[in-house]
Amino acid sequence: MPYFAKLLLLIFCLVLLVESRKHRRRRWTSHLDVQRASHILKKNRDLTKAWKGKTDQLLRVDEHDFTMRPAFGGPAIPVGVDVQVESLDSISEVDMDFTMTLYLRHYWKDERLSFPSTNNKSMTFDGRLVKKIWVPDVFFVHSKRSFIHDTTTDNIMLRVFPDGHVLYSMRVTVTAMCNMDFSHFPLDSQTCSLELESYAYTDEDLMLYWKNGNESLKTDEKISLSQFLIQKFHTTSRLAFYSSTGWYNRLYINFTLRRHIFFFLLQTYFPATLMVMLSWVSFWIDRRAVPARVSLGITTVLTMSTIITGVNASMPRVSYIKAVDIYLWVSFVFVFLSVLEYAAVNYLTTVQERKERKLRERFSCSCGIPHSKTMMLDGNYSESDANSLAGYTRNQMVPEEEKPEKMVVHLAMSNESNSSRKRGLKGHVGLRIIQNTHAIDKYSRLIFPGTYIFFNLIYWSVFS
């Protein structure tokens, strides 16, 4: 029994020894942690990073009236602006506007927001603090729609420095008006402007300016548009006057766009040129092939009308003539004239055949030629074929008692043919063209292409 009691006492003593060692180890570890924490706090001690319970207490927002501008009653507060253009989303000719996404930043000094700091470090906040302090009331002049991005939170950043300087940045997408001139469309260049201005404060209270001049405007190198080439971005500023409120500082973001012509060459100019060239094919088709030449002319006219309608459907209804209108309508006139050319050819051919028919009817009773030989005087034969009848023998021609009548007819035809040759030799060149309908087509093969090429040379030299 005493031996068992000694064993229990020994076990109890061992347990106490182990627990005392664990307790001392915990105390030493906690002491090291406190030393490390105090060392880090002393090394990086900064009131801007220390927790004060409420940020408003550090900035003393509740102690000031932020409905008033900084230095109220004194000189105008300068507000610097710089912009970084993220993208040009679209250019609309029909609505005459453009859509741009940009980072808009404001810089000013508000001593009411100054705070003590040993390392001169700034504090950064999101959009929730913006509602409690004064910020510039800049808006976009001539804007149609604009919004601040809010995914996943409002894209607003506010950075306050110990001396009271403030950086206010936001990500905005704005659709603004752009007055475009389409007199040279589609060989045109457009200059658009995004205008910034204070809504309430005149130049006596707030002075807007570009913080770094032209360097205040930055653009992304990847910005590109499908129909335009961005040639230039630059900034300007001037005063704007309103009769009711006064003078305001206004800032301008100007950019120049040059339209790509290759799309319109493929979709407009090449098809119109091909239709004009297709209308010239009718000059090589026989004038008696009425269905072929008429259908070809009508097809080219309707196709040109479709091209003109398609181009005007995608353009605003302006009250002046565009460069593309000049090209398309001149091409339409060339196609229409080719149709009129065949109408003239067909009419003159009909008139000539009517004259030949009357001539045959005039001598049908006195010719004395059998019916089988009379067919040689059809309009398909020339006067030389008719004159060759004088070489026929007695058996081939009429009986001898009818010979005087035959001679009268032959002499009459000879005199008429000789007189027509004399008139042709003395007539004007234009008269010969009218008498020979084939000559109209022959001259049209040269005049139409030559005139159209000359028009193209003048057009591209003027509008390019």
Salt bridges, closest charged atoms under 4 A:
ASP56 OD2 - LYS132 NZ 3.36
GLU63 OE1 - ARG60 NE 3.56
ASP82 OD1 - ARG105 NH1 3.55
GLU86 OE1 - ARG171 NE 2.98
GLU93 OE2 - ARG259 NH1 2.61
ASP97 OD2 - LYS144 NZ 3.29
ASP110 OD1 - ARG112 NE 2.93
ASP126 OD2 - ARG128 NH2 2.67
ASP163 OD2 - HIS165 ND1 2.84
ASP188 OD1 - ARG259 NE 2.69
GLU195 OE1 - HIS142 NE2 3.76
GLU195 OE1 - ARG250 NH1 3.17
GLU197 OE1 - ARG250 NE 2.61
ASP205 OD1 - ARG69 NE 3.55
GLU215 OE1 - LYS218 NZ 3.28
ASP286 OD1 - ARG288 NH1 3.92
ASP325 OD2 - LYS322 NZ 3.00
GLU341 OE1 - ARG293 NH2 3.22
GLU400 OE1 - ARG394 NH1 2.77
ASP441 OD2 - ARG293 NH1 3.03
